């Protein structure tokens, strides 16, 4: 299951939640202050298809 990062709108604490899908936001509560008003943080990620990079490109 994916791990999603959230920020508490009250205390600004950043925390991770394991969820089945991105749409599932029910019962997300800040572990620091108990606030239910949270926002999902879009974390940067990278991906490549393997065609533009090969092990010999790193030498």
ABEGO torsion letter per residue (X at the ends): XBBBBBBBAAAGBBBBBBBABAABABGBBBAAAGBABBBBBBBBBBBBAGAABBAAAAX
